[in-house]
Amino acid sequence: MRPHWLACKHWRWGHTRDASQTNHVKSVQTMPAVPAGNYYQQGQGPSCWDRVKLGFMMGFSVGMATGALFGGFTALRYGLRGRELMNNVGKVMLQSGGTFGTFMSIGAGIRC
C-alpha cells in the first residue's frame, strides 16, 4: 500500500496537500550556509604542508585499494583461508598504501 503523500507528484517535505493533513511538518527549517573561506585565509590556498598531507592521504587510499585487490587475489591463489587470509591481505594493504602514499606525498612536495 502506498502512502497517501506519494500519490501527489508535487509533494515536498514540509508542505501539505491540504489543510486536513495536519500531521506533516508545517515549515522547513534549514541550516545556515557555511561562508566560503573558513579553512584557509581569504584569497589563499592550501599550504605546502597541506598539499603534502593530501597527497599522502590520496596515495594511501589508492594503495590500500590496490593492495586489497592484488593481495586478496594472490592470497586466494596461494590457498590461504580465514585468519591467514585476513592477516596477509591486511599486511599487503598497509604496505602498498604506505608505499604509494609516500611517493604521492613526495610528488606533491616537489610541486610546491
C-alpha positions as CSV (number, residue, x, y, z in Angstrom):
1,M,0.0,0.0,0.0
2,R,1.4,3.3,-1.0
3,P,1.3,6.2,1.4
4,H,-1.1,8.9,0.5
5,W,1.6,11.6,0.0
6,L,3.3,9.5,-2.7
7,A,0.2,10.0,-4.9
8,C,0.9,13.7,-5.3
9,K,3.8,14.4,-7.7
10,H,4.2,17.9,-6.4
11,W,4.6,17.0,-2.7
12,R,7.8,18.1,-0.9
13,W,8.9,17.7,2.7
14,G,7.5,20.4,4.8
15,H,4.4,21.1,2.7
16,T,1.0,19.6,2.9
17,R,-1.5,18.9,0.1
18,D,-4.5,20.4,2.0
19,A,-5.3,21.7,5.5
20,S,-6.8,18.4,6.7
21,Q,-3.4,16.7,6.8
22,T,-2.0,18.2,9.9
23,N,0.4,15.5,10.8
24,H,3.1,16.8,8.4
25,V,5.7,19.4,9.3
26,K,4.4,22.9,8.5
27,S,7.7,24.7,7.8
28,V,11.1,23.7,6.6
29,Q,14.0,24.7,8.8
30,T,17.3,25.0,7.0
31,M,20.8,25.2,8.4
32,P,22.7,28.4,7.6
33,A,25.2,28.2,4.8
34,V,28.8,27.9,5.6
35,P,30.7,31.0,4.4
36,A,33.4,30.4,1.9
37,G,37.0,30.6,3.2
38,N,36.6,29.2,6.7
39,Y,39.5,26.8,6.5
40,Y,42.0,28.9,4.6
41,Q,42.6,32.7,4.8
42,Q,40.6,34.7,2.3
43,G,42.4,34.6,-1.1
44,Q,45.0,32.0,-0.1
45,G,45.1,28.3,-1.0
46,P,46.3,25.4,1.0
47,S,49.9,25.5,2.3
48,C,52.6,23.2,1.0
49,W,52.3,21.0,4.1
50,D,48.5,20.7,3.5
51,R,49.3,19.6,-0.1
52,V,51.8,17.0,1.0
53,K,49.3,15.6,3.6
54,L,46.6,15.5,0.9
55,G,48.9,13.7,-1.5
56,F,49.8,11.1,1.2
57,M,46.1,10.5,2.0
58,M,45.1,10.1,-1.6
59,G,48.0,7.8,-2.3
60,F,47.4,5.8,0.8
61,S,43.8,5.3,-0.1
62,V,44.6,4.2,-3.7
63,G,47.4,2.0,-2.4
64,M,45.0,0.4,0.1
65,A,42.5,-0.4,-2.6
66,T,45.1,-1.9,-5.0
67,G,46.6,-3.8,-2.1
68,A,43.2,-5.3,-1.3
69,L,42.7,-6.4,-4.9
70,F,46.2,-7.7,-5.6
71,G,46.8,-9.1,-2.1
72,G,43.4,-10.7,-2.0
73,F,43.8,-12.5,-5.3
74,T,47.3,-13.5,-4.5
75,A,46.4,-14.9,-1.1
76,L,43.4,-16.8,-2.6
77,R,45.7,-18.2,-5.3
78,Y,48.1,-19.5,-2.6
79,G,45.2,-21.2,-0.9
80,L,45.0,-19.0,2.3
81,R,41.7,-19.0,4.2
82,G,40.3,-17.5,7.3
83,R,42.7,-15.7,9.7
84,E,45.7,-16.3,7.4
85,L,43.9,-14.6,4.5
86,M,42.9,-11.6,6.6
87,N,46.4,-11.1,8.1
88,N,48.1,-11.4,4.7
89,V,45.6,-9.1,2.9
90,G,45.8,-6.5,5.7
91,K,49.6,-6.6,5.6
92,V,49.7,-6.1,1.8
93,M,47.2,-3.3,2.0
94,L,49.2,-1.4,4.6
95,Q,52.4,-1.9,2.7
96,S,51.1,-0.8,-0.6
97,G,49.2,2.1,0.9
98,G,52.2,3.3,2.8
99,T,54.5,3.0,-0.3
100,F,52.1,4.7,-2.7
101,G,51.2,7.4,-0.2
102,T,54.9,8.1,0.4
103,F,55.5,8.6,-3.3
104,M,52.4,10.7,-3.8
105,S,53.4,13.0,-0.9
106,I,56.9,13.3,-2.3
107,G,55.4,14.2,-5.7
108,A,53.1,16.8,-4.1
109,G,56.1,18.2,-2.2
110,I,58.1,18.6,-5.4
111,R,55.2,20.5,-7.0
112,C,55.1,23.1,-4.1
